[in-house]
Amino acid sequence: MELLSLSAVELGTAIKEGRTTAVEAMEAVLAQIEKSEDILHCYITLDKKGALERAKLVQKKIEAKELNGPLAGVPVAIKDNLCTEGMLTTCASKILANYVPAYSAEAVMQLEKAGAVIIGKTNMDEFAMGSTTETSAYGITRNPHNPEHVPGGSSGGSAAAVAAGECFFALGSDTGGSIRQPASYCGVVGMKPTYGTVSRYGLVAYGSSLDQIGPLCKTVEDCAVILETIAGFDGKDSTQIARKDTDFTSALKRDVKGMRIGIPRAYMGLSHQANAGQSSRRNISGGDIGEEHGIQKSNYENGLDTEVQDAIWKAAELLRAEGAVVEEFDLDLVEYAIPAYYTIAAAEASSNLERFDGIKYGLRAEAQGLHQMYKKTRSQGFGPEVKRRIMLGSYVLSSGYYDAYYLKALRVKAMIKQAFDKAFASYDCILGPVAPTTAPKLGESLVDPIKMYLGDIYTISVNLAGLPGISIPCGTDSKGLPIGLQLIGDCFQEKKLLQTAYTYERCKLK
């Protein structure tokens, strides 16, 4: 039995049945880390000795029947912006280079309660600000499919670790696509739940109204099991919602017959049909989706790569063949999502990062006087991208610009939510790409920050509207780089997403 080829659920079953142990699983992961970590750099902190000790303790509890859940004994990696008691938590920033929390994030505690064994903390963009895991103060992470390319971000270390076999699953955080985009680039499954489903207690905040913790894993089944484990209500996060419908594994069935799936024309670079005197919806009933209805590839715009387009149309065709009703439709306000998102996120970031001043914890620069100490600490501690977003956020919140930018962005956010509400009155879920292209080469995105921001066009609306979204692998391009399919659901409709994603995954495997 090749342990590293197993999914998290398959490994948990093998441990429970006595075909392997938690210790053997951890040893296999650590051996893989030893083999590939020098190239990929998925982790900031590795606790090899502690991981083996925790695995031994968990194995004893499994044998004593004290732990019998699906994740008992399974090695897990944690994104480095989730607090872990007694283990370094840096947010990939120099300003928290020496910070060791006295408590763990609620999601981390739920995993440990279920018997998952923490390996260490994964690399990320500094304070989750970035889309490539190149803004980390501790070095870049590389894509396991091609080390010359980025793994995505900001949860790039978590996605790359799963793809490289350096863990069986990982936790990430998603502010504007930071789980789904690296999942797409690395060819794994990643899910951002409905805002408020998973407690944010212990997550170092970037954009408090947008952040949500979620899983990165190998299969849709893993995703459902992990989400079910971490979604418990704890009361320490005032934005969390007490949900009773968190039995997500009940949605793991191959059945999309009659399900209505919408494909936004703007996501696929298609023109607005209603303006041309045509119906704003168009049923896709068979054949080659897109071309059957006279859509030529020359009509695609917005930088959407042809190979990504083709993969998304083929995925839609598979679901249609399974009995789903697939239609194109017009989703309004897509072009306003990026400016609204970066205005709101930067404003919240400038407020949230105010606490890192050299007084309470983390780096403290030597200086004469209090104000000089503040300036030096923040100048030395924060990287260029974090400084850029703090300055942007401070600007849009400043007197004279608050109404012009921040309040206007909040109004656009509400309008985007209304546009999705209208869409979900007709559709069970929305289908589209995760990113316009496959993973870019290292260094390409940081040259032009605006271009990096534009790469989030398909993911950020989900966070602005508080919706659930999932990325699942749907093929590779001519360079062998993974392509991700995104499914978006209405609030609290994770089960529909998981059922659709599971059906698609089963279709691919048959």
Secondary structure as UniProt FT lines:
FT   HELIX           3..5
FT   HELIX           8..16
FT   TURN            17..18
FT   HELIX           22..40
FT   STRAND          43..46
FT   HELIX           48..63
FT   TURN            64..65
FT   TURN            70..73
FT   STRAND          75..79
FT   TURN            80..81
FT   TURN            85..86
FT   TURN            91..92
FT   HELIX           94..96
FT   TURN            97..98
FT   HELIX           106..113
FT   TURN            114..115
FT   STRAND          117..122
FT   HELIX           126..128
FT   TURN            137..138
FT   TURN            144..145
FT   TURN            147..148
FT   HELIX           156..163
FT   TURN            164..165
FT   STRAND          169..174
FT   TURN            178..179
FT   HELIX           180..186
FT   STRAND          189..192
FT   TURN            195..196
FT   TURN            201..202
FT   TURN            208..210
FT   STRAND          212..217
FT   HELIX           220..230
FT   TURN            238..239
FT   HELIX           248..251
FT   TURN            257..258
FT   STRAND          260..264
FT   TURN            265..269
FT   HELIX           273..276
FT   STRAND          281..284
FT   TURN            289..290
FT   HELIX           291..293
FT   HELIX           297..299
FT   TURN            302..303
FT   HELIX           306..321
FT   TURN            322..323
FT   STRAND          325..329
FT   TURN            332..333
FT   HELIX           334..336
FT   HELIX           337..352
FT   HELIX           353..355
FT   HELIX           370..381
FT   HELIX           384..397
FT   TURN            399..401
FT   HELIX           402..407
FT   HELIX           408..424
FT   TURN            425..426
FT   STRAND          429..433
FT   TURN            442..443
FT   HELIX           444..447
FT   HELIX           449..454
FT   TURN            455..459
FT   HELIX           460..464
FT   TURN            465..466
FT   STRAND          469..476
FT   TURN            478..479
FT   STRAND          482..489
FT   TURN            491..492
FT   HELIX           494..509
//
